[in-house]
């Protein structure tokens, strides 16, 4: 019985090794490079919330205490054109103003995030346009 088991194991070793070999098909695959269709931009805006919650009595107080200008920065990822320079040089009163101005240059709103860090709100607006 031991001999029969040993002979079967020795006879099956070639079958196990054949099953583990990798096939060699598809070695010479060609790589196709495609150009991207869109250019992307990130608008980053900073709002300082320096009004304490106890100081606000009405909506008018909140509007008067709010800062008149937001710090807005554009990240174009290395794109340099005339309209990019024009957008970067402008001052904006709010993030909505910055998005509306960029829409005039063909930028399309894609997504947004707001992150609160201590007394600062950071807005990230993701924009794209066709090349």
HUJOLIN-V566850 format. One record per residue. N is the residue number from 1. RES is the residue in one small letter. SS is DSSP state (H for helix, E for strand, C for the rest). D_CENTER is the distance of its C-alpha to the mean C-alpha in Angstrom with 1 decimal. Layout:
N;RES;SS;D_CENTER, N;RES;SS;D_CENTER
This chain:
1;x;C;67.1, 2;x;H;65.3, 3;x;H;66.0, 4;x;H;64.7, 5;x;H;61.4, 6;x;H;61.1, 7;x;H;61.8, 8;x;H;59.2, 9;x;H;56.5, 10;x;H;57.5, 11;x;H;57.5, 12;x;H;54.0, 13;x;H;52.3, 14;x;H;51.9, 15;x;H;50.3, 16;x;H;47.7, 17;x;H;46.8, 18;x;H;46.5, 19;x;H;44.0, 20;x;C;41.7, 21;x;C;41.6, 22;x;C;38.4, 23;x;C;38.7, 24;x;C;38.2, 25;x;C;37.0, 26;x;C;34.1, 27;x;C;34.4, 28;x;C;34.1, 29;x;C;30.8, 30;x;C;29.6, 31;x;C;26.0, 32;x;C;24.7, 33;x;C;22.1, 34;x;C;20.4, 35;x;C;18.9, 36;x;C;15.5, 37;x;C;16.2, 38;x;E;13.5, 39;x;E;12.5, 40;x;E;9.3, 41;x;E;9.5, 42;x;E;8.4, 43;x;E;11.5, 44;x;E;12.4, 45;x;E;15.6, 46;x;E;18.1, 47;x;E;21.0, 48;x;E;23.8, 49;x;C;25.7, 50;x;C;29.1, 51;x;C;31.3, 52;x;C;33.0, 53;x;H;33.2, 54;x;H;37.0, 55;x;H;37.2, 56;x;C;35.8, 57;x;C;38.7, 58;x;C;37.4, 59;x;H;34.6, 60;x;H;36.3, 61;x;H;36.2, 62;x;H;32.5, 63;x;H;31.8, 64;x;H;34.2, 65;x;H;32.8, 66;x;C;29.2, 67;x;C;28.0, 68;x;C;28.5, 69;x;C;25.6, 70;x;C;22.0, 71;x;E;20.5, 72;x;E;17.8, 73;x;E;15.9, 74;x;E;14.1, 75;x;E;11.8, 76;x;C;12.5, 77;x;C;11.8, 78;x;C;15.6, 79;x;C;16.6, 80;x;C;20.0, 81;x;C;21.9, 82;x;H;24.3, 83;x;H;22.2, 84;x;H;19.4, 85;x;H;22.1, 86;x;H;23.6, 87;x;H;20.5, 88;x;H;20.0, 89;x;H;23.7, 90;x;C;24.0, 91;x;C;24.3, 92;x;C;23.0, 93;x;C;24.6, 94;x;C;21.6, 95;x;H;18.0, 96;x;H;19.5, 97;x;H;21.5, 98;x;H;18.6, 99;x;H;16.9, 100;x;H;20.3, 101;x;H;21.0, 102;x;H;17.9, 103;x;H;18.8, 104;x;H;22.2, 105;x;C;20.7, 106;x;C;19.1, 107;x;C;15.5, 108;x;E;14.4, 109;x;E;12.6, 110;x;E;9.9, 111;x;E;8.7, 112;x;E;9.6, 113;x;E;10.0, 114;x;E;13.3, 115;x;E;14.3, 116;x;E;18.1, 117;x;E;19.4, 118;x;C;23.2, 119;x;C;24.3, 120;x;E;21.1, 121;x;E;18.4, 122;x;E;15.0, 123;x;E;13.1, 124;x;E;9.5, 125;x;E;9.6, 126;x;E;7.2, 127;x;E;9.8, 128;x;E;11.0, 129;x;E;14.6, 130;x;E;16.9, 131;x;C;18.3
